Amino acid sequence: MNLRKLTGVAVAAVLALPMFASGANAYELVIPTLDYRTGPYAPNGIPVANGFTDYLNMLNERDGGINGVKIKHVDCETGYTPKKVLSATKRSRTRRPQARSRSNPCPRASLIN
C-alpha cells in the first residue's frame, strides 16, 4: 500500500514539473544602467556602455539569461550630468515590478512580465 502511494506521488511530481519550469521563463530581469554616451565624458562612456550591452546580450543568447530568466537592458542616458542621473535613478526606482523572486541575483533589478 505504501509503495502504491509513493509511486502516485512520484508520478504527480513528474507531471507537474513542466508547469513549474515554464513559469520561470515568463519573467525577464530588467537591469537599468546609467550610461553617458553624450557630453564631455562620451569617449570613455561609449565603449563601457557598448561592452556591458554586448555582455548582457551574450548571456541571453548563450546561457538563456541568468538561471533561465532573460535579461532586459534599459539604457538611461545621463550625459554625465547630475540632474539627469538623479531623474534616471528616480525613474528606475519607481518602476513597479509585477512579481518578485527570492532568488533574484540583483536586488535592485525587478522582474516583470
KOLDO-957458 format. One record per residue (C-alpha): residue number from 1; residue in three letters; x, y, z. Coordinates in nm, 4 decimals. Example, Ala and Ser with C-alpha at 12.3 -4.5 7.8 and 13.67 -1.06 7.14 Angstrom:
<rs>
R, 1, ALA, 1.2300, -0.4500, 0.7800
R, 2, SER, 1.3670, -0.1060, 0.7140
</rs>
This chain:
<rs>
R, 1, MET, 0.0000, 0.0000, 0.0000
R, 2, ASN, 0.2801, 0.2460, 0.0834
R, 3, LEU, 0.4604, 0.1668, -0.2417
R, 4, ARG, 0.1450, 0.2464, -0.4369
R, 5, LYS, 0.1108, 0.5894, -0.2650
R, 6, LEU, 0.4795, 0.6646, -0.3192
R, 7, THR, 0.4506, 0.5791, -0.6882
R, 8, GLY, 0.1446, 0.8029, -0.7215
R, 9, VAL, 0.3249, 1.0944, -0.5580
R, 10, ALA, 0.6294, 1.0445, -0.7835
R, 11, VAL, 0.4146, 1.0373, -1.0989
R, 12, ALA, 0.2288, 1.3521, -0.9904
R, 13, ALA, 0.5578, 1.5309, -0.9234
R, 14, VAL, 0.6967, 1.4380, -1.2648
R, 15, LEU, 0.3785, 1.5509, -1.4400
R, 16, ALA, 0.3743, 1.8831, -1.2505
R, 17, LEU, 0.7404, 1.9611, -1.3238
R, 18, PRO, 0.6883, 2.1231, -1.6689
R, 19, MET, 0.4242, 2.3527, -1.5219
R, 20, PHE, 0.6712, 2.4951, -1.2697
R, 21, ALA, 0.9612, 2.5047, -1.5154
R, 22, SER, 0.7669, 2.7070, -1.7733
R, 23, GLY, 0.6578, 2.9595, -1.5082
R, 24, ALA, 1.0190, 3.0690, -1.4508
R, 25, ASN, 1.0544, 3.1765, -1.8151
R, 26, ALA, 0.7504, 3.4058, -1.8062
R, 27, TYR, 0.9570, 3.6830, -1.6467
R, 28, GLU, 1.2527, 3.8906, -1.7527
R, 29, LEU, 1.5145, 4.0607, -1.5413
R, 30, VAL, 1.5200, 4.4376, -1.6012
R, 31, ILE, 1.8592, 4.5993, -1.5411
R, 32, PRO, 1.8731, 4.9792, -1.5817
R, 33, THR, 2.2165, 5.1355, -1.6379
R, 34, LEU, 2.3273, 5.4958, -1.6193
R, 35, ASP, 2.5170, 5.5494, -1.9453
R, 36, TYR, 2.6903, 5.8590, -2.0714
R, 37, ARG, 2.7172, 5.8403, -2.4489
R, 38, THR, 2.6989, 6.2191, -2.4856
R, 39, GLY, 2.8677, 6.5037, -2.3043
R, 40, PRO, 3.2294, 6.5616, -2.2031
R, 41, TYR, 3.2992, 6.2008, -2.0987
R, 42, ALA, 3.1410, 6.0324, -2.4011
R, 43, PRO, 3.4746, 5.8980, -2.5373
R, 44, ASN, 3.5080, 5.6921, -2.2180
R, 45, GLY, 3.1383, 5.6125, -2.1668
R, 46, ILE, 3.0542, 5.4773, -2.5119
R, 47, PRO, 3.2900, 5.1744, -2.5053
R, 48, VAL, 3.1878, 5.0841, -2.1490
R, 49, ALA, 2.8144, 5.1056, -2.2283
R, 50, ASN, 2.8554, 4.9101, -2.5529
R, 51, GLY, 3.0606, 4.6417, -2.3782
R, 52, PHE, 2.8040, 4.5989, -2.0989
R, 53, THR, 2.5182, 4.5779, -2.3503
R, 54, ASP, 2.7094, 4.3203, -2.5554
R, 55, TYR, 2.7802, 4.1162, -2.2420
R, 56, LEU, 2.4133, 4.1050, -2.1414
R, 57, ASN, 2.3135, 4.0113, -2.4975
R, 58, MET, 2.5731, 3.7325, -2.4922
R, 59, LEU, 2.4294, 3.5996, -2.1648
R, 60, ASN, 2.0807, 3.5947, -2.3190
R, 61, GLU, 2.1920, 3.4151, -2.6352
R, 62, ARG, 2.4498, 3.1755, -2.4908
R, 63, ASP, 2.3033, 3.0874, -2.1497
R, 64, GLY, 1.9393, 3.1852, -2.1884
R, 65, GLY, 1.9767, 3.4646, -1.9328
R, 66, ILE, 2.0506, 3.4163, -1.5629
R, 67, ASN, 1.9106, 3.0893, -1.4293
R, 68, GLY, 1.6792, 3.0745, -1.7313
R, 69, VAL, 1.5433, 3.4283, -1.6833
R, 70, LYS, 1.6044, 3.6565, -1.9820
R, 71, ILE, 1.7730, 3.9921, -1.9195
R, 72, LYS, 1.6238, 4.3170, -2.0480
R, 73, HIS, 1.8759, 4.6004, -2.0514
R, 74, VAL, 1.7374, 4.9546, -2.0182
R, 75, ASP, 1.9733, 5.2376, -2.1184
R, 76, CYS, 1.9381, 5.5566, -1.9162
R, 77, GLU, 2.1338, 5.8292, -2.0973
R, 78, THR, 2.2698, 6.0803, -1.8471
R, 79, GLY, 2.5316, 6.2766, -2.0398
R, 80, TYR, 2.7327, 6.2708, -1.7153
R, 81, THR, 2.5083, 6.5440, -1.5703
R, 82, PRO, 2.3943, 6.5171, -1.2070
R, 83, LYS, 2.0359, 6.6314, -1.2798
R, 84, LYS, 1.9883, 6.3654, -1.5469
R, 85, VAL, 2.1452, 6.0994, -1.3226
R, 86, LEU, 1.9028, 6.1881, -1.0426
R, 87, SER, 1.5949, 6.1788, -1.2666
R, 88, ALA, 1.7022, 5.8491, -1.4295
R, 89, THR, 1.7603, 5.6952, -1.0869
R, 90, LYS, 1.4172, 5.8067, -0.9665
R, 91, ARG, 1.2512, 5.6670, -1.2813
R, 92, SER, 1.4194, 5.3297, -1.2408
R, 93, ARG, 1.3273, 5.3076, -0.8713
R, 94, THR, 0.9604, 5.3972, -0.9225
R, 95, ARG, 0.9070, 5.1207, -1.1789
R, 96, ARG, 0.6729, 4.8754, -1.0077
R, 97, PRO, 0.7531, 4.5089, -1.0629
R, 98, GLN, 0.4671, 4.2664, -1.1186
R, 99, ALA, 0.6454, 3.9778, -0.9492
R, 100, ARG, 0.9497, 3.9259, -0.7284
R, 101, SER, 1.1773, 3.6313, -0.6829
R, 102, ARG, 1.3627, 3.5320, -0.3675
R, 103, SER, 1.6490, 3.4052, -0.5795
R, 104, ASN, 1.6846, 3.7394, -0.7614
R, 105, PRO, 2.0595, 3.7801, -0.8302
R, 106, CYS, 2.0316, 4.1597, -0.8499
R, 107, PRO, 1.8317, 4.3074, -0.5600
R, 108, ARG, 1.7721, 4.6454, -0.7290
R, 109, ALA, 1.6531, 4.4853, -1.0509
R, 110, SER, 1.2878, 4.3990, -1.0966
R, 111, LEU, 1.1118, 4.1069, -1.2584
R, 112, ILE, 0.8248, 4.1974, -1.4908
R, 113, ASN, 0.6068, 4.0132, -1.7380
</rs>
